[in-house]
């Protein structure tokens, strides 16, 4: 079977959705995957749990994608978060809502999502061909006539869909191949950058803080002592720097600032629930209560034990100092430490380790009503290959499913 109505290139989340929906429209479909099995990246997403979508209403959901969010209105109007949940539950995967509006499979196993998608495409008679890396588009009269894979095999179709992903997690198959194919037919590629990626710091105390998670804290991105972004939630310290949901969310902004040679710090407000007076009153009360006992004993009531020593060193509190020795000036230093525990950021981790890629096919060259190329008559795009990315929390997978669905429902006889 070297000919089909539709050829989908890339068997990730968006490609599987697109292939299955295309076949559901009565099309014969070939799904080509360069790796030995489909959806390798999807099987490890969300630390293997797979956060499939988010419960936020449409307007708030769109806002999570910044200026590019409006591009998604058409896709979300056809297939949105409740559709995703119903889709998987109809395939036998029960889903559970967790804090932050995040939906996961009840089993906490991403493989259940992968298996459901594969079951879906096979039930629609999609032909999956693995170990097939597409290397070339052959054009004729502004249309793709056929494609050539690495072993020299040629495939042809009425319609082609690029769903090859970005450049994150290249071992799963996302190595930027789709960008080259798109460029070969005239498309502009917005330079790929890491998004949702850990930040690197050379702070001397990180080894002591390694693996410590902090919840219900506030972080600020600080550039030349000016706060440019503030978020509330959870972070995690690692030996090389900082990660966790808040850090991943600001990482794209931080990457851009570092590229501009700006000095960037992450400042942590350890007690955001307390206003300034409440925090100062709390410090006064605890210092009085602990009297002649060491300050580090008092700090056990306010901080995780793992954080106490680094916190004291950062704020010039000696191990021998007792609470009754803390004067107003020293208390101000403690106060500032709780409000602004700073870590200088020197880089992000490489794009290979990013959860998603920022950048990709310029949205100006894609028709948002159907995901069709504005440059090549029978080419479509879906998923991470597009220049659109959002924060953690199920937003990016919803884009994959929605754009895959929209590209899939475009019957070759009625593409509007």
C-alpha positions as CSV (number, residue, x, y, z in Angstrom):
1,X,0.0,0.0,0.0
2,X,2.1,2.9,-1.3
3,X,-0.9,5.1,-2.2
4,X,-3.6,6.6,0.1
5,X,-6.0,9.5,0.4
6,X,-4.0,10.9,3.3
7,X,-0.5,10.4,4.5
8,X,0.3,11.5,8.1
9,X,4.0,11.9,8.9
10,X,4.7,11.3,12.6
11,X,2.9,9.0,14.9
12,X,2.8,11.1,18.1
13,X,-0.2,12.5,19.9
14,X,-1.3,14.8,17.0
15,X,-0.4,12.4,14.2
16,X,-2.3,9.5,15.8
17,X,-5.4,11.7,16.3
18,X,-5.2,13.1,12.8
19,X,-4.8,9.7,11.2
20,X,-7.7,8.2,13.1
21,X,-10.0,11.1,12.5
22,X,-9.1,11.2,8.8
23,X,-9.9,7.5,8.4
24,X,-13.2,8.1,10.3
25,X,-14.1,10.5,7.5
26,X,-13.9,7.7,5.0
27,X,-10.3,8.3,3.8
28,X,-7.6,5.7,3.3
29,X,-4.7,6.6,5.6
30,X,-1.0,5.8,5.9
31,X,0.7,6.8,9.1
32,X,4.5,6.9,8.8
33,X,6.7,6.9,11.9
34,X,10.5,7.1,11.9
35,X,10.9,5.2,15.1
36,X,10.2,1.5,15.7
37,X,6.9,2.2,17.5
38,X,4.4,5.1,17.7
39,X,4.1,7.7,20.5
40,X,7.4,7.2,22.4
41,X,7.4,10.7,23.6
42,X,3.7,10.5,24.7
43,X,4.5,7.4,26.8
44,X,6.9,9.4,29.0
45,X,5.1,12.7,29.2
46,X,4.1,14.0,32.6
47,X,6.7,11.8,34.2
48,X,4.9,8.8,32.7
49,X,1.5,9.9,33.9
50,X,0.4,11.9,30.9
51,X,-1.5,15.1,31.7
52,X,-3.9,15.0,28.8
53,X,-5.8,18.3,29.2
54,X,-6.9,21.0,31.6
55,X,-10.3,22.1,32.8
56,X,-9.9,25.8,32.2
57,X,-12.6,27.5,30.2
58,X,-11.9,28.4,26.6
59,X,-10.9,32.1,27.1
60,X,-8.5,31.3,30.0
61,X,-7.1,28.3,28.1
62,X,-6.4,30.5,25.0
63,X,-4.7,33.1,27.2
64,X,-2.2,30.5,28.4
65,X,-0.6,30.7,24.9
66,X,0.0,34.4,24.8
67,X,-0.2,36.3,21.5
68,X,-0.4,33.1,19.5
69,X,-3.3,31.7,21.4
70,X,-6.0,33.2,19.1
71,X,-4.7,30.9,16.3
72,X,-6.3,28.0,18.3
73,X,-9.9,29.2,18.3
74,X,-10.9,27.1,15.3
75,X,-9.2,24.0,16.5
76,X,-10.7,24.3,20.0
77,X,-14.2,25.0,18.6
78,X,-14.1,21.6,17.0
79,X,-12.4,19.6,19.7
80,X,-11.7,20.9,23.2
81,X,-11.0,19.6,26.8
82,X,-14.3,17.9,27.4
83,X,-14.1,16.2,24.0
84,X,-10.6,14.9,24.9
85,X,-11.9,13.4,28.1
86,X,-14.9,11.9,26.4
87,X,-12.7,10.6,23.6
88,X,-10.4,8.6,25.9
89,X,-13.2,7.5,28.2
90,X,-15.1,6.1,25.2
91,X,-11.9,4.1,24.5
92,X,-11.9,2.7,28.0
93,X,-9.5,5.1,29.7
94,X,-11.1,6.7,32.8
95,X,-9.7,10.1,33.6
96,X,-9.3,12.0,36.9
97,X,-9.3,15.7,37.7
98,X,-6.4,16.9,39.9
99,X,-5.4,20.2,41.4
100,X,-4.7,23.0,38.9
101,X,-7.4,21.6,36.6
102,X,-5.2,18.9,35.3
103,X,-6.6,15.7,33.9
104,X,-4.7,12.4,34.0
105,X,-5.7,8.8,33.2
106,X,-7.0,7.3,36.4
107,X,-4.3,4.6,36.2
108,X,-1.5,7.2,36.2
109,X,0.0,5.4,33.3
110,X,0.7,7.2,30.0
111,X,0.8,3.9,28.2
112,X,-3.0,3.7,28.6
113,X,-3.3,6.9,26.6
114,X,-0.8,5.6,24.0
115,X,-2.6,2.2,23.7
116,X,-6.0,3.9,23.4
117,X,-4.8,6.1,20.5
118,X,-3.2,3.1,18.7
119,X,-6.4,1.1,19.3
120,X,-8.4,4.0,17.8
121,X,-6.3,4.3,14.6
122,X,-6.2,0.5,14.0
123,X,-10.0,0.3,14.5
124,X,-10.3,2.8,11.6
125,X,-8.0,0.7,9.4
126,X,-5.1,3.1,9.4
127,X,-1.9,1.5,8.1
128,X,1.0,2.3,10.5
129,X,4.4,2.0,8.9
130,X,7.3,2.3,11.4
131,X,11.0,2.8,10.7
132,X,10.0,5.1,7.9
133,X,11.8,8.5,8.0
134,X,10.5,10.8,5.3
135,X,13.4,12.6,3.6
136,X,11.9,14.4,0.6
137,X,8.8,16.0,-0.8
138,X,8.4,15.8,-4.6
139,X,6.5,18.8,-5.8
140,X,4.4,19.4,-8.9
141,X,2.3,22.5,-9.6
142,X,2.4,23.8,-6.0
143,X,1.3,20.4,-4.7
144,X,3.2,17.5,-3.2
145,X,3.1,14.7,-5.8
146,X,4.8,12.1,-3.6
147,X,7.2,11.6,-0.7
148,X,10.4,9.6,-0.5
149,X,11.5,7.8,2.7
150,X,15.0,7.0,3.8
151,X,15.1,3.5,2.2
152,X,14.1,5.0,-1.1
153,X,10.4,3.9,-1.0
154,X,8.0,6.4,-2.6
155,X,4.5,7.1,-1.2
156,X,1.8,9.2,-2.7
157,X,-1.5,10.7,-1.5
158,X,-4.1,13.5,-2.1
159,X,-3.3,15.1,1.2
160,X,-0.2,15.1,3.4
161,X,0.0,16.1,7.1
162,X,3.2,17.0,8.9
163,X,3.0,15.9,12.6
164,X,6.7,15.4,13.3
165,X,6.9,17.4,16.5
166,X,9.6,19.8,17.5
167,X,13.2,19.2,18.7
168,X,12.7,18.3,22.3
169,X,13.5,14.7,23.5
170,X,15.2,13.8,20.2
171,X,15.6,10.1,21.3
172,X,11.9,9.8,20.9
173,X,12.0,10.9,17.3
174,X,11.6,14.7,17.6
175,X,14.7,15.8,15.8
176,X,13.4,18.7,13.7
177,X,13.0,16.6,10.5
178,X,9.6,18.3,9.8
179,X,11.2,21.7,9.8
180,X,13.5,20.8,6.9
181,X,10.6,19.3,5.0
182,X,8.5,22.4,5.5
183,X,11.3,24.7,4.5
184,X,11.8,22.7,1.3
185,X,8.3,23.9,0.2
186,X,8.9,27.5,1.3
187,X,7.7,27.6,4.9
188,X,9.4,29.9,7.4
189,X,10.6,28.3,10.6
190,X,10.6,30.5,13.8
191,X,13.9,29.5,15.4
192,X,13.3,26.5,17.8
193,X,14.1,27.2,21.4
194,X,13.7,25.1,24.6
195,X,10.4,25.6,26.4
196,X,9.3,24.0,29.7
197,X,12.9,23.2,30.6
198,X,14.8,23.3,33.9
199,X,17.0,26.3,34.7
200,X,20.7,26.1,35.5
201,X,22.4,28.0,38.4
202,X,25.9,27.8,39.9
203,X,24.6,28.6,43.4
204,X,26.9,26.9,45.9
205,X,24.0,25.6,48.0
206,X,22.1,23.6,45.4
207,X,23.7,20.3,46.3
208,X,22.4,20.7,49.8
209,X,18.9,21.6,48.5
210,X,18.9,18.8,45.8
211,X,15.5,17.1,45.4
212,X,13.7,19.4,47.9
213,X,10.2,20.4,46.7
214,X,8.5,23.6,47.8
215,X,4.8,24.0,47.5
216,X,2.6,27.1,47.9
217,X,5.5,29.5,47.2
218,X,5.9,32.4,44.9
219,X,8.7,32.9,42.4
220,X,9.6,36.1,40.5
221,X,11.9,36.4,37.5
222,X,14.2,39.3,38.3
223,X,16.1,41.2,35.6
224,X,18.6,43.8,36.8
225,X,16.6,44.0,40.1
226,X,13.3,44.5,38.3
227,X,10.6,41.9,38.6
228,X,9.3,40.9,35.1
229,X,7.1,37.9,36.0
230,X,5.6,36.4,39.2
231,X,3.9,33.0,39.7
232,X,2.5,31.0,42.6
233,X,2.8,27.2,42.9
234,X,5.5,24.5,43.2
235,X,9.2,24.2,42.5
236,X,11.9,21.6,43.0
237,X,15.7,22.1,43.6
238,X,18.1,19.9,41.6
239,X,21.9,19.7,41.9
240,X,22.4,21.8,38.8
241,X,19.6,24.4,39.4
242,X,15.8,24.6,39.6
243,X,12.8,22.8,38.0
244,X,9.2,22.0,38.8
245,X,6.0,23.5,37.4
246,X,6.7,27.2,38.1
247,X,10.2,27.0,36.8
248,X,9.2,25.2,33.6
249,X,6.5,27.8,33.0
250,X,8.9,30.7,33.1
251,X,11.8,28.9,31.4
252,X,11.0,30.2,27.9
253,X,10.9,33.8,29.1
254,X,14.2,33.2,30.9
255,X,15.8,31.7,27.8
256,X,14.9,34.7,25.8
257,X,16.3,37.1,28.5
258,X,19.5,35.2,28.7
259,X,19.8,35.3,24.9
260,X,19.6,39.1,25.2
261,X,22.5,38.9,27.6
262,X,20.4,40.0,30.5
263,X,21.3,39.2,34.2
264,X,18.5,36.9,35.4
265,X,17.6,35.7,38.9
266,X,14.8,33.6,40.3
267,X,13.6,35.1,43.6
268,X,11.6,32.8,45.9
269,X,9.0,34.3,48.3
270,X,8.9,31.5,50.9
271,X,5.9,32.9,52.7
272,X,3.6,34.5,50.2
273,X,0.5,33.8,52.3
274,X,1.7,36.3,54.9
275,X,1.7,40.1,54.3
276,X,4.8,42.1,55.5
277,X,3.3,42.9,58.9
278,X,2.2,39.3,59.5
279,X,5.6,37.9,58.5
280,X,7.5,40.4,60.7
281,X,5.1,39.7,63.7
282,X,5.6,36.0,63.2
283,X,9.4,36.4,63.3
284,X,9.2,38.5,66.4
285,X,7.0,36.0,68.1
286,X,9.2,33.0,67.2
287,X,12.4,34.7,68.2
288,X,10.9,35.6,71.6
289,X,9.6,32.1,72.1
290,X,12.9,30.5,71.4
291,X,14.9,33.0,73.4
292,X,18.4,31.6,74.2
293,X,18.0,28.7,71.8
294,X,19.9,28.7,68.4
295,X,18.2,30.5,65.5
296,X,18.4,27.3,63.5
297,X,16.0,25.7,66.1
298,X,13.5,28.5,65.5
299,X,13.7,28.1,61.8
300,X,12.4,24.6,62.0
301,X,9.0,26.1,62.6
302,X,9.2,28.0,59.4
303,X,11.3,26.0,56.9
304,X,11.9,22.4,55.8
305,X,15.0,21.1,57.7
306,X,16.9,20.6,54.4
307,X,16.7,24.3,53.7
308,X,17.7,25.7,57.1
309,X,21.5,25.6,56.7
310,X,21.6,27.1,53.2
311,X,19.0,29.7,54.3
312,X,21.2,30.7,57.3
313,X,24.3,31.0,55.2
314,X,22.6,33.1,52.5
315,X,21.4,35.5,55.2
316,X,24.7,35.6,57.2
317,X,23.3,33.9,60.3
318,X,26.0,31.9,62.2
319,X,25.2,28.5,63.6
320,X,26.1,29.8,67.1
321,X,23.7,32.7,67.1
322,X,20.8,32.4,69.4
323,X,17.4,34.0,69.0
324,X,17.8,36.6,71.7
325,X,20.9,38.0,69.8
326,X,18.9,38.8,66.7
327,X,18.5,42.6,66.7
328,X,16.2,44.6,64.4
329,X,18.8,44.7,61.6
330,X,19.4,41.0,61.7
331,X,15.6,40.4,61.8
332,X,15.3,42.5,58.7
333,X,17.8,40.3,57.0
334,X,15.8,37.2,58.0
335,X,12.6,38.9,56.7
336,X,14.3,39.6,53.4
337,X,15.5,36.0,53.2
338,X,11.9,34.8,53.4
339,X,10.7,37.3,50.9
340,X,13.6,37.0,48.4
341,X,15.7,33.8,48.4
342,X,17.6,34.5,45.1
343,X,19.3,32.2,42.7
344,X,21.3,33.5,39.7
345,X,20.4,31.7,36.5
346,X,23.2,31.2,34.0
347,X,21.4,29.1,31.4
348,X,18.6,26.7,30.6
349,X,19.1,23.0,30.1
350,X,19.5,22.1,26.4
351,X,16.6,21.8,24.0
352,X,17.1,18.0,24.1
353,X,15.7,18.1,27.6
354,X,12.8,20.5,27.0
355,X,9.3,19.1,27.4
356,X,8.1,21.1,24.3
357,X,9.7,23.3,21.7
358,X,9.1,27.0,21.3
359,X,9.2,28.1,17.7
360,X,8.4,26.1,14.6
361,X,6.2,26.6,11.5
362,X,5.2,30.3,11.3
363,X,1.5,30.6,12.0
364,X,1.2,33.3,9.4
365,X,1.6,30.6,6.8
366,X,-1.0,28.2,8.1
367,X,-4.8,28.6,7.8
368,X,-6.1,28.3,11.3
369,X,-9.6,27.2,10.0
370,X,-8.2,23.9,8.8
371,X,-4.4,23.7,9.5
372,X,-3.7,23.9,5.8
373,X,-0.5,25.3,4.4
374,X,-1.0,28.7,2.7
375,X,1.9,27.8,0.4
376,X,1.3,24.2,-0.7
377,X,-2.2,23.2,-1.7
378,X,-2.3,19.7,-0.2
379,X,-0.1,20.1,2.9
380,X,-1.4,20.4,6.5
381,X,0.3,20.7,9.9
382,X,-0.6,19.7,13.5
383,X,0.9,19.5,16.9
384,X,4.3,20.7,18.2
385,X,5.7,21.5,14.8
386,X,3.6,24.7,14.8
387,X,5.0,27.8,16.5
388,X,2.7,27.6,19.5
389,X,3.5,26.5,23.1
390,X,1.9,26.8,26.5
391,X,2.7,26.1,30.1
392,X,2.6,22.8,31.9
393,X,-0.8,21.5,33.0
394,X,-2.2,19.7,29.9
395,X,-2.3,22.7,27.6
396,X,0.2,21.5,25.0
397,X,-1.3,18.0,24.7
398,X,-4.7,19.6,24.1
399,X,-3.2,21.6,21.3
400,X,-1.8,18.3,19.8
401,X,-5.2,16.6,20.0
402,X,-7.2,19.6,18.8
403,X,-5.0,20.5,15.8
404,X,-4.7,16.9,14.9
405,X,-8.5,16.6,15.0
406,X,-9.0,19.7,12.9
407,X,-6.4,18.6,10.3
408,X,-8.1,15.2,10.2
409,X,-11.7,16.3,9.6
410,X,-10.6,18.1,6.4
411,X,-12.0,15.7,3.8
412,X,-10.0,16.0,0.6
413,X,-13.3,16.6,-1.3
414,X,-14.4,19.4,1.1
415,X,-11.4,21.1,2.7
416,X,-13.3,24.1,4.2
